[in-house]
Amino acid sequence: MNYPQSAYLHIPFCHRRCFYCDFPVVPLGDSARGDHGPGSNSIKSYLDMLFRDISLTPKGLPLATIYIGGGTPSLLSPSQVANLLDHLRSHFGFQYGAEITLEIDPASFDKVSLEGFLDAGINRLSLGAQSFDDVVLNELGRRHSSRDLLEACDLIQDSFKRGRLFSWSLDLIKNLPCQNLVSWKRQLLKAISISPPHLSIYDLSIEKGTVFAWKMSRGELSLPNHDLSFDISRITSQMLKEAGFARYEISNYALPGHASRHNRVYWSGASWWGFGQGATACPWGKRFSRPRTRDLYKEWLVKQELALQRNSLDSIEKVQAIPFEDLLIVGLRRREGVNIKDLSRVLGWDNNQLRLNINLLKMFWEYPLEKGWIKQNGWRFYLTDPEGMEISNQILVQMLRWCEALNCSSSD
Ligand code: SF4
C-alpha cells in the first residue's frame, strides 16, 4: 500500500471575507491574531481539533511536502505554526529537504513574525498579493493596500536572498472587472520587477453566494470579454516567458527549480493527506472532504474517534476513487499533459481498447489537433502554450464528451 507523502492543513480563519471568495473561512475581524486578542480562542480550539485530526490518521511514510493553506494561516503565531509542524513531524516524520509552504497575506505579518515562521520550519511562502492597484484591492474587498503588499514582498525577498527560504510565490488575479490590457501589463511588470521565483496567476471566477455573484446578478460587474481575456492570457504567457519563467501548469509559472512540488502532487493524481475543516484528502487515490462547517467538523472528529476505537475508519469506507475524467482534467492542465495509457489503468482497458478509444478521442479533438493546440507524443497529449492553454476549457469540454461517449468512470 502506497502511503501519501504530502499533507495539506487547512486554517480557515481570515480577518474578513473578500468579495469573490467562497472558501470555507471564518472571518474574525480586522484585529484578529492567533496568540491573543480577538479570535484567539477560536483559533486555539480549532488547532486542538486539527491535532486530533492528525492523530486519527494511520502513520505512514515521512512527508515530502506540507502545505498550510487557508484562509489566512499567517494569522497563527509562529509558535502555533511550530506546534503544528511538530505534531505533524512526530506523527509522520519529514523527509530530508521536505517542501513546507505557508500561505501568507500582506498586512498579516511583520519582520519578527516572518522570522518566527521560518524558524518554525517554513521554507516556502505563497503570498496572496492579488493586485498592486489600491482601487482594485478595494473592489476585491481585500484588507491590504498596495503599500502593505510592497512591504511584504521586500521582507520575503530579503529572506529568500539570505537563503532562509527555498522559494516563494506571488499570487495575482486576472480578468478582473474593468481590467484592460494596459492595466494588466502594469501589474505584470510590477510583479516581474519584484522577482519572485514563482507566480500563480488565476482567473477571477464568480462563485455562488459571494458579493461578486450578487453584483453580477444586478449587472454591476463589467468583466473582460472573451477576446480581451484571450489577449490578457496571451500577453501574460509572453511576458513571463521573456522574463525566464516556464509555464508548468495553466495558472503557474516558475523560474528553473521553483515549480511547487506540493501542487504537482495534486495534478499528478498522487495521494495526499488533508486535515482540517473543509479539507480534501486523497489517500490511496480515494478522495473525500471533511465537513465545511466548524460544528459538523467537530461531530465528524468525534465519530472518527469512536470508529477508530472500533478499528474501522468510517471515512476510508465511504470514500470514492478519483474519477477518470478528474484525473484527465487536472493532468491536462500541466505542461507535460496526460499519458492516457497510464491513467486508463484504473479502467482496465487492454491495448486494443486503448487504441480504439484514443482514435475516438482524436475525432473529438480533430480541430484542436489540426490547429496544433494539442500535441500528441506516443500515449501522451499536452496543450501548447499559449494557444492550447488559452482555450483549455473548450478542449476539456470536448474531452468530457469523449468520456461520456465511452461511459468511462473508474470503479473503486
Ligand atoms: S483572504 Fe483568501 S481565503 Fe480569506 S476571504 Fe480573502 S480570498 Fe478568501
Residues whose N, C-alpha, C, O or C-beta is under 5 A from the ligand:
A	BS01	SF4	C14 R16 R17 C18 C21 F23 V25 G70 G71 T72
